[in-house]
Amino acid sequence: MARKSLIAREDKRVKLSEKYRKLREELKAAGDWEALQKLPKNSSPVRLHNRCMMTGRARGYYRKFGVSRLVFREKALRGEIPGVKKSSW
């Protein structure tokens, strides 16, 4: 499980990104790079990082399922993910 502070920090970035999205688009279209520089750093969508819904893990994230590789494996072995089964050849 990731530290609660890392998960909270990521949530804060998501909220800031949503808050400033329209303003950022307008400034980019106008070419006002100085005003864009004055916005908060964390309002940039580039700074967002995907995290597992269950554990908050940042690495080994499967975008299609929204979970990390560890949680994905456990759920797949328990049969909780439809259409996924352990392969053998």
N, CA, C and O atoms as a GROMACS GRO file, in nm:
protein
  356
    1MET      N    1   0.084  -0.118   0.000
    1MET     CA    2   0.000   0.000   0.000
    1MET      C    3   0.088   0.124   0.000
    1MET      O    4   0.183   0.134   0.077
    2ALA      N    5   0.056   0.217  -0.086
    2ALA     CA    6   0.131   0.342  -0.094
    2ALA      C    7   0.101   0.428   0.028
    2ALA      O    8  -0.002   0.412   0.094
    3ARG      N    9   0.193   0.518   0.057
    3ARG     CA   10   0.171   0.610   0.169
    3ARG      C   11   0.051   0.699   0.139
    3ARG      O   12   0.027   0.738   0.024
    4LYS      N   13  -0.023   0.731   0.242
    4LYS     CA   14  -0.143   0.814   0.226
    4LYS      C   15  -0.109   0.952   0.172
    4LYS      O   16  -0.189   1.012   0.100
    5SER      N   17   0.009   1.002   0.207
    5SER     CA   18   0.047   1.135   0.161
    5SER      C   19   0.067   1.138   0.010
    5SER      O   20   0.036   1.238  -0.055
    6LEU      N   21   0.120   1.028  -0.047
    6LEU     CA   22   0.140   1.023  -0.192
    6LEU      C   23   0.006   1.018  -0.265
    6LEU      O   24  -0.011   1.082  -0.370
    7ILE      N   25  -0.087   0.944  -0.211
    7ILE     CA   26  -0.220   0.935  -0.272
    7ILE      C   27  -0.290   1.071  -0.262
    7ILE      O   28  -0.354   1.115  -0.358
    8ALA      N   29  -0.278   1.137  -0.147
    8ALA     CA   30  -0.340   1.269  -0.129
    8ALA      C   31  -0.278   1.372  -0.222
    8ALA      O   32  -0.349   1.456  -0.277
    9ARG      N   33  -0.147   1.365  -0.241
    9ARG     CA   34  -0.078   1.458  -0.330
    9ARG      C   35  -0.127   1.440  -0.474
    9ARG      O   36  -0.147   1.538  -0.546
   10GLU      N   37  -0.146   1.315  -0.514
   10GLU     CA   38  -0.194   1.288  -0.650
   10GLU      C   39  -0.338   1.338  -0.667
   10GLU      O   40  -0.372   1.391  -0.773
   11ASP      N   41  -0.421   1.322  -0.565
   11ASP     CA   42  -0.558   1.373  -0.571
   11ASP      C   43  -0.560   1.525  -0.584
   11ASP      O   44  -0.641   1.581  -0.658
   12LYS      N   45  -0.469   1.590  -0.513
   12LYS     CA   46  -0.458   1.736  -0.521
   12LYS      C   47  -0.420   1.779  -0.663
   12LYS      O   48  -0.472   1.877  -0.715
   13ARG      N   49  -0.328   1.705  -0.725
   13ARG     CA   50  -0.287   1.737  -0.862
   13ARG      C   51  -0.402   1.720  -0.959
   13ARG      O   52  -0.419   1.800  -1.051
   14VAL      N   53  -0.482   1.617  -0.939
   14VAL     CA   54  -0.597   1.593  -1.028
   14VAL      C   55  -0.696   1.709  -1.017
   14VAL      O   56  -0.746   1.759  -1.118
   15LYS      N   57  -0.723   1.753  -0.894
   15LYS     CA   58  -0.818   1.865  -0.874
   15LYS      C   59  -0.765   1.994  -0.936
   15LYS      O   60  -0.840   2.066  -1.001
   16LEU      N   61  -0.635   2.023  -0.916
   16LEU     CA   62  -0.576   2.144  -0.974
   16LEU      C   63  -0.578   2.139  -1.126
   16LEU      O   64  -0.603   2.239  -1.192
   17SER      N   65  -0.550   2.022  -1.180
   17SER     CA   66  -0.548   2.005  -1.325
   17SER      C   67  -0.686   2.033  -1.385
   17SER      O   68  -0.699   2.100  -1.488
   18GLU      N   69  -0.789   1.981  -1.318
   18GLU     CA   70  -0.926   2.004  -1.365
   18GLU      C   71  -0.965   2.151  -1.351
   18GLU      O   72  -1.032   2.207  -1.439
   19LYS      N   73  -0.924   2.214  -1.242
   19LYS     CA   74  -0.960   2.353  -1.216
   19LYS      C   75  -0.903   2.447  -1.321
   19LYS      O   76  -0.971   2.539  -1.365
   20TYR      N   77  -0.779   2.424  -1.362
   20TYR     CA   78  -0.710   2.516  -1.453
   20TYR      C   79  -0.711   2.469  -1.598
   20TYR      O   80  -0.649   2.533  -1.683
   21ARG      N   81  -0.780   2.359  -1.631
   21ARG     CA   82  -0.774   2.305  -1.767
   21ARG      C   83  -0.822   2.404  -1.872
   21ARG      O   84  -0.754   2.426  -1.973
   22LYS      N   85  -0.938   2.464  -1.850
   22LYS     CA   86  -0.992   2.558  -1.949
   22LYS      C   87  -0.903   2.681  -1.965
   22LYS      O   88  -0.877   2.726  -2.076
   23LEU      N   89  -0.855   2.734  -1.853
   23LEU     CA   90  -0.768   2.852  -1.857
   23LEU      C   91  -0.638   2.820  -1.931
   23LEU      O   92  -0.590   2.901  -2.009
   24ARG      N   93  -0.581   2.702  -1.907
   24ARG     CA   94  -0.458   2.662  -1.975
   24ARG      C   95  -0.479   2.652  -2.125
   24ARG      O   96  -0.394   2.695  -2.203
   25GLU      N   97  -0.592   2.597  -2.166
   25GLU     CA   98  -0.622   2.586  -2.310
   25GLU      C   99  -0.633   2.724  -2.373
   25GLU      O  100  -0.582   2.747  -2.483
   26GLU      N  101  -0.700   2.816  -2.304
   26GLU     CA  102  -0.715   2.951  -2.357
   26GLU      C  103  -0.580   3.022  -2.369
   26GLU      O  104  -0.553   3.088  -2.470
   27LEU      N  105  -0.496   3.009  -2.268
   27LEU     CA  106  -0.365   3.074  -2.270
   27LEU      C  107  -0.276   3.015  -2.379
   27LEU      O  108  -0.201   3.088  -2.444
   28LYS      N  109  -0.284   2.884  -2.399
   28LYS     CA  110  -0.204   2.820  -2.505
   28LYS      C  111  -0.250   2.866  -2.642
   28LYS      O  112  -0.168   2.892  -2.730
   29ALA      N  113  -0.384   2.877  -2.660
   29ALA     CA  114  -0.437   2.921  -2.789
   29ALA      C  115  -0.395   3.066  -2.818
   29ALA      O  116  -0.368   3.101  -2.932
   30ALA      N  117  -0.391   3.148  -2.714
   30ALA     CA  118  -0.353   3.289  -2.731
   30ALA      C  119  -0.202   3.305  -2.741
   30ALA      O  120  -0.154   3.410  -2.785
   31GLY      N  121  -0.128   3.206  -2.701
   31GLY     CA  122   0.018   3.214  -2.705
   31GLY      C  123   0.076   3.297  -2.591
   31GLY      O  124   0.187   3.349  -2.602
   32ASP      N  125   0.002   3.309  -2.483
   32ASP     CA  126   0.047   3.387  -2.367
   32ASP      C  127   0.128   3.297  -2.274
   32ASP      O  128   0.076   3.246  -2.174
   33TRP      N  129   0.254   3.277  -2.307
   33TRP     CA  130   0.338   3.182  -2.233
   33TRP      C  131   0.378   3.236  -2.096
   33TRP      O  132   0.401   3.157  -2.005
   34GLU      N  133   0.386   3.369  -2.080
   34GLU     CA  134   0.422   3.425  -1.950
   34GLU      C  135   0.313   3.398  -1.847
   34GLU      O  136   0.342   3.360  -1.733
   35ALA      N  137   0.188   3.417  -1.887
   35ALA     CA  138   0.076   3.391  -1.795
   35ALA      C  139   0.066   3.241  -1.764
   35ALA      O  140   0.029   3.202  -1.654
   36LEU      N  141   0.099   3.160  -1.863
   36LEU     CA  142   0.096   3.015  -1.843
   36LEU      C  143   0.201   2.972  -1.742
   36LEU      O  144   0.179   2.879  -1.665
   37GLN      N  145   0.315   3.040  -1.742
   37GLN     CA  146   0.423   3.010  -1.648
   37GLN      C  147   0.384   3.044  -1.504
   37GLN      O  148   0.434   2.983  -1.410
   38LYS      N  149   0.294   3.141  -1.487
   38LYS     CA  150   0.256   3.186  -1.353
   38LYS      C  151   0.152   3.096  -1.287
   38LYS      O  152   0.126   3.109  -1.167
   39LEU      N  153   0.094   3.004  -1.362
   39LEU     CA  154  -0.002   2.910  -1.302
   39LEU      C  155   0.073   2.810  -1.214
   39LEU      O  156   0.194   2.792  -1.231
   40PRO      N  157   0.004   2.746  -1.120
   40PRO     CA  158   0.071   2.648  -1.034
   40PRO      C  159   0.130   2.532  -1.115
   40PRO      O  160   0.073   2.489  -1.215
   41LYS      N  161   0.246   2.484  -1.070
   41LYS     CA  162   0.311   2.373  -1.140
   41LYS      C  163   0.222   2.250  -1.147
   41LYS      O  164   0.213   2.185  -1.251
   42ASN      N  165   0.157   2.220  -1.036
   42ASN     CA  166   0.078   2.099  -1.029
   42ASN      C  167  -0.053   2.107  -1.107
   42ASN      O  168  -0.128   2.009  -1.110
   43SER      N  169  -0.082   2.220  -1.170
   43SER     CA  170  -0.202   2.229  -1.251
   43SER      C  171  -0.178   2.174  -1.391
   43SER      O  172  -0.272   2.163  -1.471
   44SER      N  173  -0.055   2.140  -1.421
   44SER     CA  174  -0.023   2.084  -1.552
   44SER      C  175  -0.062   1.936  -1.557
   44SER      O  176  -0.027   1.860  -1.466
   45PRO      N  177  -0.132   1.893  -1.661
   45PRO     CA  178  -0.172   1.751  -1.669
   45PRO      C  179  -0.053   1.657  -1.689
   45PRO      O  180  -0.066   1.536  -1.669
   46VAL      N  181   0.061   1.710  -1.727
   46VAL     CA  182   0.180   1.627  -1.747
   46VAL      C  183   0.230   1.572  -1.614
   46VAL      O  184   0.292   1.465  -1.611
   47ARG      N  185   0.202   1.641  -1.506
   47ARG     CA  186   0.251   1.600  -1.375
   47ARG      C  187   0.166   1.491  -1.310
   47ARG      O  188   0.203   1.438  -1.205
   48LEU      N  189   0.053   1.456  -1.372
   48LEU     CA  190  -0.033   1.350  -1.318
   48LEU      C  191   0.033   1.214  -1.341
   48LEU      O  192   0.102   1.193  -1.440
   49HIS      N  193   0.009   1.124  -1.247
   49HIS     CA  194   0.064   0.989  -1.257
   49HIS      C  195  -0.046   0.891  -1.224
   49HIS      O  196  -0.121   0.910  -1.128
   50ASN      N  197  -0.058   0.786  -1.303
   50ASN     CA  198  -0.161   0.685  -1.278
   50ASN      C  199  -0.128   0.606  -1.152
   50ASN      O  200  -0.012   0.572  -1.127
   51ARG      N  201  -0.231   0.578  -1.073
   51ARG     CA  202  -0.214   0.500  -0.951
   51ARG      C  203  -0.321   0.391  -0.944
   51ARG      O  204  -0.433   0.409  -0.993
   52CYS      N  205  -0.285   0.281  -0.883
   52CYS     CA  206  -0.376   0.168  -0.864
   52CYS      C  207  -0.494   0.211  -0.778
   52CYS      O  208  -0.476   0.282  -0.678
   53MET      N  209  -0.615   0.169  -0.815
   53MET     CA  210  -0.734   0.204  -0.737
   53MET      C  211  -0.735   0.135  -0.601
   53MET      O  212  -0.787   0.191  -0.504
   54MET      N  213  -0.678   0.016  -0.594
   54MET     CA  214  -0.684  -0.061  -0.469
   54MET      C  215  -0.572  -0.023  -0.372
   54MET      O  216  -0.597   0.002  -0.254
   55THR      N  217  -0.450  -0.017  -0.421
   55THR     CA  218  -0.334  -0.001  -0.332
   55THR      C  219  -0.269   0.136  -0.342
   55THR      O  220  -0.196   0.175  -0.250
   56GLY      N  221  -0.291   0.209  -0.449
   56GLY     CA  222  -0.226   0.338  -0.468
   56GLY      C  223  -0.087   0.326  -0.528
   56GLY      O  224  -0.015   0.425  -0.538
   57ARG      N  225  -0.049   0.204  -0.569
   57ARG     CA  226   0.084   0.181  -0.627
   57ARG      C  227   0.096   0.255  -0.759
   57ARG      O  228   0.004   0.253  -0.840
   58ALA      N  229   0.211   0.320  -0.781
   58ALA     CA  230   0.231   0.401  -0.901
   58ALA      C  231   0.297   0.322  -1.013
   58ALA      O  232   0.276   0.352  -1.131
   59ARG      N  233   0.376   0.223  -0.979
   59ARG     CA  234   0.447   0.147  -1.083
   59ARG      C  235   0.372   0.019  -1.117
   59ARG      O  236   0.297  -0.034  -1.036
   60GLY      N  237   0.392  -0.028  -1.239
   60GLY     CA  238   0.329  -0.152  -1.283
   60GLY      C  239   0.178  -0.135  -1.296
   60GLY      O  240   0.102  -0.224  -1.257
   61TYR      N  241   0.135  -0.024  -1.351
   61TYR     CA  242  -0.007   0.010  -1.362
   61TYR      C  243  -0.062  -0.033  -1.497
   61TYR      O  244  -0.004   0.000  -1.600
   62TYR      N  245  -0.173  -0.108  -1.496
   62TYR     CA  246  -0.241  -0.146  -1.620
   62TYR      C  247  -0.356  -0.049  -1.643
   62TYR      O  248  -0.455  -0.050  -1.569
   63ARG      N  249  -0.343   0.033  -1.744
   63ARG     CA  250  -0.441   0.138  -1.771
   63ARG      C  251  -0.579   0.080  -1.802
   63ARG      O  252  -0.681   0.136  -1.760
   64LYS      N  253  -0.583  -0.029  -1.875
   64LYS     CA  254  -0.710  -0.088  -1.916
   64LYS      C  255  -0.794  -0.132  -1.796
   64LYS      O  256  -0.917  -0.123  -1.799
   65PHE      N  257  -0.728  -0.178  -1.691
   65PHE     CA  258  -0.799  -0.229  -1.574
   65PHE      C  259  -0.797  -0.133  -1.456
   65PHE      O  260  -0.877  -0.148  -1.364
   66GLY      N  261  -0.706  -0.036  -1.455
   66GLY     CA  262  -0.700   0.062  -1.349
   66GLY      C  263  -0.635   0.013  -1.221
   66GLY      O  264  -0.652   0.074  -1.115
   67VAL      N  265  -0.561  -0.097  -1.229
   67VAL     CA  266  -0.496  -0.153  -1.111
   67VAL      C  267  -0.350  -0.186  -1.142
   67VAL      O  268  -0.309  -0.188  -1.258
   68SER      N  269  -0.273  -0.210  -1.036
   68SER     CA  270  -0.133  -0.247  -1.055
   68SER      C  271  -0.122  -0.394  -1.095
   68SER      O  272  -0.220  -0.469  -1.088
   69ARG      N  273  -0.005  -0.434  -1.137
   69ARG     CA  274   0.016  -0.571  -1.183
   69ARG      C  275  -0.007  -0.672  -1.072
   69ARG      O  276  -0.052  -0.783  -1.098
   70LEU      N  277   0.023  -0.634  -0.948
   70LEU     CA  278   0.006  -0.725  -0.836
   70LEU      C  279  -0.141  -0.751  -0.806
   70LEU      O  280  -0.182  -0.865  -0.786
   71VAL      N  281  -0.220  -0.645  -0.804
   71VAL     CA  282  -0.363  -0.658  -0.781
   71VAL      C  283  -0.428  -0.729  -0.899
   71VAL      O  284  -0.517  -0.812  -0.881
   72PHE      N  285  -0.382  -0.696  -1.020
   72PHE     CA  286  -0.435  -0.761  -1.139
   72PHE      C  287  -0.417  -0.912  -1.132
   72PHE      O  288  -0.509  -0.988  -1.163
   73ARG      N  289  -0.298  -0.956  -1.092
   73ARG     CA  290  -0.269  -1.099  -1.084
   73ARG      C  291  -0.359  -1.168  -0.983
   73ARG      O  292  -0.414  -1.275  -1.010
   74GLU      N  293  -0.374  -1.106  -0.866
   74GLU     CA  294  -0.460  -1.165  -0.762
   74GLU      C  295  -0.604  -1.176  -0.810
   74GLU      O  296  -0.668  -1.280  -0.792
   75LYS      N  297  -0.655  -1.069  -0.870
   75LYS     CA  298  -0.794  -1.070  -0.918
   75LYS      C  299  -0.813  -1.169  -1.032
   75LYS      O  300  -0.916  -1.236  -1.040
   76ALA      N  301  -0.714  -1.180  -1.120
   76ALA     CA  302  -0.724  -1.272  -1.232
   76ALA      C  303  -0.724  -1.417  -1.182
   76ALA      O  304  -0.801  -1.499  -1.233
   77LEU      N  305  -0.641  -1.448  -1.085
   77LEU     CA  306  -0.635  -1.585  -1.032
   77LEU      C  307  -0.764  -1.622  -0.958
   77LEU      O  308  -0.804  -1.738  -0.957
   78ARG      N  309  -0.828  -1.523  -0.897
   78ARG     CA  310  -0.954  -1.548  -0.828
   78ARG      C  311  -1.073  -1.548  -0.924
   78ARG      O  312  -1.185  -1.580  -0.885
   79GLY      N  313  -1.048  -1.511  -1.052
   79GLY     CA  314  -1.155  -1.508  -1.152
   79GLY      C  315  -1.243  -1.386  -1.143
   79GLY      O  316  -1.358  -1.389  -1.188
   80GLU      N  317  -1.193  -1.277  -1.087
   80GLU     CA  318  -1.273  -1.155  -1.071
   80GLU      C  319  -1.265  -1.062  -1.190
   80GLU      O  320  -1.337  -0.962  -1.196
   81ILE      N  321  -1.179  -1.094  -1.287
   81ILE     CA  322  -1.168  -1.012  -1.408
   81ILE      C  323  -1.221  -1.095  -1.525
   81ILE      O  324  -1.159  -1.195  -1.562
   82PRO      N  325  -1.334  -1.055  -1.583
   82PRO     CA  326  -1.393  -1.135  -1.691
   82PRO      C  327  -1.304  -1.141  -1.814
   82PRO      O  328  -1.245  -1.040  -1.854
   83GLY      N  329  -1.293  -1.257  -1.872
   83GLY     CA  330  -1.216  -1.276  -1.995
   83GLY      C  331  -1.069  -1.296  -1.975
   83GLY      O  332  -0.995  -1.308  -2.073
   84VAL      N  333  -1.023  -1.301  -1.851
   84VAL     CA  334  -0.880  -1.319  -1.823
   84VAL      C  335  -0.862  -1.452  -1.752
   84VAL      O  336  -0.929  -1.480  -1.652
   85LYS      N  337  -0.771  -1.533  -1.805
   85LYS     CA  338  -0.740  -1.658  -1.739
   85LYS      C  339  -0.591  -1.684  -1.751
   85LYS      O  340  -0.524  -1.628  -1.838
   86LYS      N  341  -0.540  -1.768  -1.666
   86LYS     CA  342  -0.398  -1.800  -1.664
   86LYS      C  343  -0.365  -1.879  -1.791
   86LYS      O  344  -0.433  -1.976  -1.825
   87SER      N  345  -0.258  -1.835  -1.858
   87SER     CA  346  -0.223  -1.902  -1.982
   87SER      C  347  -0.129  -2.019  -1.954
   87SER      O  348  -0.056  -2.018  -1.855
   88SER      N  349  -0.131  -2.118  -2.041
   88SER     CA  350  -0.037  -2.229  -2.034
   88SER      C  351  -0.016  -2.281  -2.174
   88SER      O  352  -0.110  -2.289  -2.254
   89TRP      N  353   0.108  -2.316  -2.205
   89TRP     CA  354   0.138  -2.370  -2.338
   89TRP      C  355   0.248  -2.470  -2.329
   89TRP      O  356   0.288  -2.526  -2.431
   0.00000   0.00000   0.00000
